[in-house]
């Protein structure tokens, strides 16, 4: 990344270095590290390499770290045994060391609590004898995978999310994020392609949001009013970048309102392009993050190809870095979001935020 590619008279990111507060979350700046799956925790237990990975990114200047997706206790939370878990004494000891290392470097940290649902597939190497579970026992193509969740299963899953959220609070995390994006379990309730239920958890937008909202409400009751709950959601899915859970602002409001009522504090809108207008036939030229903030009034984290030259798992971006930083600044000044998350840019250079603050743009290692 050359200095000319990101610098210019219109680029001023000083306002991103202001503090941000939401409940138990206290950030030194508006930059977050996005959650990125690594599968480098043997036996599901965070080890010394994991501790150093998070410590180094905290030292690099971000205000918030959202951990990679961590499995809640099953059934059938995910396919890979080396994804870290967020339950059990051994995993708890590893995460406690991560929290201490990150806090020592001045950053906040929240775990991302994750269940993959039908995306786990039918050939896992973790809990191999347990069939995958999902809202309707089908993937996005309608093919049968595993089985549908029963009402008893849903109660068990709620207990699993609560167990992990309480552990996060006990270990000193600054909040917890629920992974409700990218076609994983909670998102599978939102998405009509994977939710064919005819009970209270399927049908209208509000009904499809009912189970994720129950999870949020149970966590809120368990952790109390001040522990920050972040909810990450997306339109796109890992299996279908064109997927949508809301075609209009009204649809989006119907999905988000139950989550707000249940106790979400912050929304994390996962985008592949942060600058993209969400509802192109609407007069308001807002991103999904902007619509989320307009509809809910809650703080929002945006993300999506910040500081990189290509879209996530996609083609190169036509706009220059300078143009996109200008758009990011405009969105922030319009109040579309409160915090911006970076993923691949921080994989390439954990010191990205410190270098940006110091104006050492030519020294940033670009993502390839």
C-alpha positions as CSV (number, residue, x, y, z in Angstrom):
1,X,0.0,0.0,0.0
2,X,1.7,3.2,-1.1
3,X,1.2,6.4,0.8
4,X,-0.5,8.0,-2.2
5,X,-3.1,5.2,-2.3
6,X,-4.6,6.1,1.0
7,X,-3.6,9.7,1.8
8,X,-5.0,13.0,0.5
9,X,-6.4,16.3,1.6
10,X,-10.0,14.8,2.0
11,X,-8.9,12.0,4.3
12,X,-9.1,12.9,8.0
13,X,-9.7,9.9,10.3
14,X,-8.9,11.7,13.5
15,X,-12.5,11.4,14.7
16,X,-12.2,7.6,14.6
17,X,-9.8,8.0,17.5
18,X,-12.4,9.3,19.9
19,X,-13.7,7.0,22.7
20,X,-16.9,5.0,22.5
21,X,-19.0,3.7,25.4
22,X,-22.0,1.3,25.3
23,X,-22.9,-0.5,28.6
24,X,-19.9,-2.4,29.8
25,X,-18.0,-1.7,26.6
26,X,-15.4,1.1,26.9
27,X,-13.3,1.6,23.8
28,X,-10.3,3.9,23.4
29,X,-11.1,4.4,19.7
30,X,-13.6,3.5,17.0
31,X,-11.6,0.7,15.4
32,X,-12.5,-3.0,16.0
33,X,-10.9,-6.2,15.0
34,X,-13.5,-8.3,13.1
35,X,-14.0,-11.9,14.1
36,X,-12.1,-14.3,11.8
37,X,-12.1,-18.1,12.1
38,X,-8.7,-19.6,12.6
39,X,-9.2,-23.2,13.8
40,X,-5.9,-23.1,15.6
41,X,-6.9,-24.2,19.1
42,X,-6.1,-27.9,19.5
43,X,-8.8,-29.7,21.3
44,X,-10.8,-26.5,21.3
45,X,-8.7,-24.9,24.0
46,X,-7.0,-21.5,23.5
47,X,-3.2,-21.9,23.8
48,X,-0.1,-19.7,24.0
49,X,-0.2,-19.0,20.3
50,X,-3.8,-17.8,20.5
51,X,-2.9,-15.6,23.5
52,X,-0.1,-13.9,21.6
53,X,-2.2,-13.5,18.5
54,X,-4.8,-11.4,20.3
55,X,-2.3,-9.6,22.4
56,X,-0.4,-8.5,19.3
57,X,-3.6,-7.1,17.7
58,X,-4.5,-5.3,20.9
59,X,-1.0,-3.8,21.0
60,X,-1.5,-2.7,17.4
61,X,-4.0,-0.1,18.5
62,X,-7.6,-1.4,18.0
63,X,-10.2,-0.3,20.5
64,X,-12.1,-3.6,20.4
65,X,-11.3,-7.2,19.6
66,X,-14.2,-9.5,18.6
67,X,-12.8,-13.0,18.9
68,X,-13.0,-15.6,16.2
69,X,-16.2,-17.6,16.4
70,X,-16.2,-19.8,19.5
71,X,-18.5,-22.8,19.8
72,X,-21.2,-22.8,22.4
73,X,-22.0,-26.2,24.0
74,X,-23.9,-28.3,21.4
75,X,-25.7,-30.1,20.1
76,X,-23.6,-30.1,17.0
77,X,-22.2,-26.6,17.3
78,X,-19.7,-26.9,14.5
79,X,-17.6,-29.2,12.2
80,X,-14.0,-28.6,13.3
81,X,-12.4,-29.8,16.5
82,X,-9.7,-27.0,16.5
83,X,-12.2,-24.2,16.7
84,X,-12.1,-22.8,20.2
85,X,-15.0,-23.6,22.5
86,X,-16.5,-21.3,25.0
87,X,-17.4,-23.7,27.8
88,X,-15.6,-26.0,30.1
89,X,-12.8,-25.4,32.6
90,X,-9.8,-25.9,30.2
91,X,-11.2,-23.5,27.6
92,X,-12.1,-21.0,30.3
93,X,-8.5,-21.0,31.5
94,X,-7.2,-20.3,28.0
95,X,-9.7,-17.5,27.5
96,X,-8.9,-15.9,30.9
97,X,-5.3,-15.6,29.8
98,X,-6.4,-14.0,26.5
99,X,-8.5,-11.4,28.3
100,X,-5.7,-10.5,30.6
101,X,-3.3,-10.1,27.7
102,X,-5.6,-7.9,25.7
103,X,-6.6,-5.7,28.6
104,X,-2.9,-5.2,29.5
105,X,-2.5,-3.6,26.0
106,X,-5.4,-1.3,26.6
107,X,-8.1,-2.9,24.3
108,X,-11.5,-4.2,25.0
109,X,-12.5,-7.8,24.0
110,X,-15.7,-9.7,23.5
111,X,-16.1,-13.4,22.5
112,X,-18.2,-14.2,19.4
113,X,-20.6,-17.0,20.4
114,X,-21.2,-19.4,17.5
115,X,-23.4,-22.3,16.4
116,X,-23.1,-23.2,12.8
117,X,-26.4,-25.1,12.4
118,X,-26.9,-26.8,9.0
119,X,-23.6,-25.2,7.7
120,X,-21.8,-27.8,9.7
121,X,-22.7,-30.3,7.0
122,X,-22.8,-34.1,7.3
123,X,-19.1,-34.9,7.6
124,X,-17.8,-33.1,10.7
125,X,-14.6,-34.0,12.5
126,X,-16.0,-32.8,15.8
127,X,-18.8,-34.7,17.5
128,X,-18.9,-37.0,14.6
129,X,-21.8,-39.2,15.9
130,X,-24.1,-36.2,16.4
131,X,-26.2,-35.2,13.4
132,X,-26.3,-31.5,12.4
133,X,-29.3,-29.5,13.6
134,X,-31.0,-26.4,12.1
135,X,-34.4,-24.8,12.0
136,X,-35.8,-27.2,9.4
137,X,-33.2,-29.8,8.8
138,X,-32.5,-28.5,5.3
139,X,-29.7,-26.4,3.7
140,X,-30.3,-23.4,1.5
141,X,-31.0,-25.6,-1.5
142,X,-33.7,-27.5,0.3
143,X,-31.5,-30.6,0.6
144,X,-31.9,-32.6,3.8
145,X,-29.0,-32.3,6.2
146,X,-29.2,-33.6,9.7
147,X,-32.5,-32.9,11.5
148,X,-34.8,-30.1,12.5
149,X,-34.6,-28.7,16.0
150,X,-37.3,-29.7,18.4
151,X,-38.7,-27.4,21.1
152,X,-36.6,-29.3,23.6
153,X,-33.5,-28.7,21.5
154,X,-34.2,-25.0,21.4
155,X,-34.4,-24.8,25.2
156,X,-31.1,-26.7,25.4
157,X,-29.5,-24.3,22.9
158,X,-30.7,-21.2,24.8
159,X,-29.1,-22.7,27.9
160,X,-25.9,-23.2,26.0
161,X,-25.8,-19.5,24.9
162,X,-26.5,-18.4,28.4
163,X,-23.8,-20.6,29.8
164,X,-21.2,-19.1,27.5
165,X,-22.4,-15.5,28.0
166,X,-22.2,-15.9,31.8
167,X,-18.7,-17.4,31.4
168,X,-17.7,-14.3,29.4
169,X,-18.8,-12.1,32.2
170,X,-17.1,-14.2,34.8
171,X,-13.8,-14.1,32.9
172,X,-13.8,-10.4,32.6
173,X,-14.8,-9.9,28.9
174,X,-16.3,-6.5,28.1
175,X,-19.4,-8.0,26.6
176,X,-20.4,-10.8,24.2
177,X,-21.3,-11.0,20.5
178,X,-23.9,-13.4,19.1
179,X,-23.1,-14.6,15.6
180,X,-26.4,-14.2,13.8
181,X,-24.9,-13.7,10.3
182,X,-23.5,-15.5,7.2
183,X,-26.0,-18.4,7.2
184,X,-25.2,-19.9,10.6
185,X,-27.7,-21.1,13.1
186,X,-29.4,-17.9,14.3
187,X,-29.3,-16.5,10.8
188,X,-30.9,-19.7,9.5
189,X,-34.0,-18.7,11.5
190,X,-34.1,-15.3,9.7
191,X,-33.6,-16.7,6.2
192,X,-36.7,-18.2,4.5
193,X,-34.4,-20.6,2.5
194,X,-33.5,-22.4,5.7
195,X,-36.5,-21.7,7.9
196,X,-39.6,-23.7,6.8
197,X,-41.1,-24.0,10.3
198,X,-44.8,-23.7,10.8
199,X,-44.7,-23.1,14.5
200,X,-44.1,-19.7,16.3
201,X,-40.5,-19.5,14.9
202,X,-41.4,-19.5,11.2
203,X,-43.5,-17.4,8.9
204,X,-43.4,-13.6,9.1
205,X,-40.3,-11.6,9.7
206,X,-41.1,-11.1,13.4
207,X,-41.8,-14.9,13.8
208,X,-38.5,-15.7,12.1
209,X,-36.7,-13.4,14.6
210,X,-38.5,-14.9,17.6
211,X,-35.9,-17.6,18.5
212,X,-32.8,-15.4,18.2
213,X,-34.7,-12.9,20.3
214,X,-35.4,-15.6,22.9
215,X,-31.7,-16.3,23.0
216,X,-30.9,-12.6,23.6
217,X,-33.6,-12.2,26.2
218,X,-32.3,-15.2,28.2
219,X,-28.8,-13.9,28.1
220,X,-30.0,-10.4,29.2
221,X,-31.8,-11.9,32.1
222,X,-28.7,-13.9,33.1
223,X,-26.0,-11.3,32.8
224,X,-28.0,-8.3,34.0
225,X,-28.7,-4.9,32.4
226,X,-25.1,-3.5,32.0
227,X,-23.2,-6.3,30.3
228,X,-23.1,-5.4,26.6
229,X,-24.7,-7.7,24.1
230,X,-23.7,-7.3,20.4
231,X,-25.7,-9.0,17.7
232,X,-24.0,-9.6,14.3
233,X,-26.2,-10.1,11.3
234,X,-26.0,-9.9,7.5
235,X,-28.0,-10.1,4.3
236,X,-25.3,-12.2,2.5
237,X,-24.5,-15.9,3.4
238,X,-21.4,-17.9,3.0
239,X,-23.3,-20.1,0.6
240,X,-25.1,-17.3,-1.3
241,X,-23.7,-13.8,-1.6
242,X,-27.0,-12.5,-3.1
243,X,-29.2,-13.8,-0.3
244,X,-31.4,-11.3,1.6
245,X,-33.4,-11.6,4.8
246,X,-35.0,-8.2,4.3
247,X,-36.0,-6.6,1.0
248,X,-37.4,-3.4,2.4
249,X,-36.7,-1.1,5.4
250,X,-40.1,-2.4,6.8
251,X,-38.9,-6.0,6.5
252,X,-35.7,-5.1,8.3
253,X,-37.5,-3.3,11.1
254,X,-39.7,-6.3,11.7
255,X,-36.6,-8.5,12.1
256,X,-34.7,-6.1,14.3
257,X,-37.4,-4.9,16.6
258,X,-37.7,-8.2,18.6
259,X,-34.0,-8.2,19.1
260,X,-34.0,-4.6,20.4
261,X,-36.8,-5.4,22.7
262,X,-35.0,-8.5,24.0
263,X,-32.0,-6.5,25.0
264,X,-29.4,-6.1,22.2
265,X,-27.1,-3.1,22.9
266,X,-25.1,-2.9,19.7
267,X,-25.6,-4.3,16.2
268,X,-22.7,-5.5,14.1
269,X,-23.8,-5.3,10.4
270,X,-21.6,-7.6,8.3
271,X,-21.2,-6.3,4.8
272,X,-18.8,-7.2,1.9
273,X,-18.7,-3.6,0.8
274,X,-19.3,-1.0,3.6
275,X,-20.2,1.8,1.1
276,X,-22.9,-0.1,-0.7
277,X,-26.4,1.3,-0.7
278,X,-28.7,-1.3,0.9
279,X,-32.2,-0.5,-0.6
280,X,-31.5,1.0,-4.0
281,X,-35.1,1.9,-4.7
282,X,-35.4,4.0,-1.6
283,X,-34.8,7.8,-1.3
284,X,-32.4,7.4,1.6
285,X,-28.9,6.5,0.4
286,X,-27.9,4.4,3.4
287,X,-25.8,1.3,3.9
288,X,-27.1,-1.6,5.9
289,X,-25.3,-0.1,8.9
290,X,-27.0,3.2,8.3
291,X,-30.5,1.6,8.0
292,X,-29.8,-0.4,11.2
293,X,-29.0,2.7,13.2
294,X,-31.9,4.7,11.7
295,X,-34.4,1.9,12.5
296,X,-33.2,0.9,16.0
297,X,-31.4,4.0,17.3
298,X,-28.7,1.7,18.7
299,X,-25.0,1.9,18.2
300,X,-23.7,0.1,15.1
301,X,-20.5,-1.5,14.0
302,X,-19.9,-1.6,10.3
303,X,-17.4,-3.7,8.3
304,X,-16.7,-4.6,4.8
305,X,-13.5,-4.4,2.7
306,X,-12.0,-1.5,4.8
307,X,-8.3,-1.0,4.1
308,X,-8.0,-3.8,1.4
309,X,-8.0,-3.8,-2.4
310,X,-10.5,-6.6,-3.0
311,X,-13.9,-7.6,-1.7
312,X,-14.0,-10.5,0.7
313,X,-13.8,-13.7,-1.5
314,X,-14.4,-11.5,-4.5
315,X,-12.9,-9.3,-7.3
316,X,-10.7,-6.3,-6.9
317,X,-12.3,-3.0,-6.0
318,X,-12.4,-0.3,-8.6
319,X,-12.4,2.6,-6.2
320,X,-9.1,3.7,-4.8
321,X,-8.2,3.4,-1.1
322,X,-8.4,7.2,-0.8
323,X,-11.9,7.2,-2.3
324,X,-13.2,4.5,0.0
325,X,-11.6,6.2,3.1
326,X,-13.5,9.3,2.0
327,X,-16.7,7.4,1.8
328,X,-16.1,5.8,5.2
329,X,-15.5,9.2,6.7
330,X,-18.7,10.6,5.1
331,X,-20.7,7.7,6.4
332,X,-19.3,8.2,9.9
333,X,-20.1,12.0,9.8
334,X,-23.7,11.2,8.7
335,X,-24.0,9.0,11.7
336,X,-24.5,5.7,9.8
337,X,-22.2,3.8,12.3
338,X,-20.2,4.2,15.5
339,X,-17.4,1.7,15.2
340,X,-15.6,0.3,12.1
341,X,-14.3,-3.3,12.1
342,X,-11.3,-4.5,10.0
343,X,-10.5,-8.0,9.2
344,X,-8.0,-8.9,6.5
345,X,-6.2,-5.6,6.8
346,X,-5.3,-6.5,10.4
347,X,-4.2,-10.0,9.4
348,X,-1.7,-8.4,7.1
349,X,-0.6,-5.8,9.6
350,X,-1.6,-6.0,13.3
351,X,-0.1,-2.4,13.6
352,X,-2.6,-1.0,11.0
353,X,-4.4,1.3,13.5
354,X,-1.2,2.6,15.2
355,X,0.3,3.3,11.8
356,X,-2.8,5.0,10.6
357,X,-2.9,7.2,13.7
358,X,0.8,8.1,13.3
359,X,0.3,9.0,9.6
360,X,2.7,6.2,8.6
361,X,0.5,5.1,5.8
362,X,3.4,4.1,3.5
363,X,4.6,1.6,6.1
364,X,1.3,-0.4,6.3
365,X,1.7,-3.9,5.1
366,X,-1.0,-4.6,2.5
367,X,-3.2,-7.6,2.5
368,X,-2.5,-10.0,-0.4
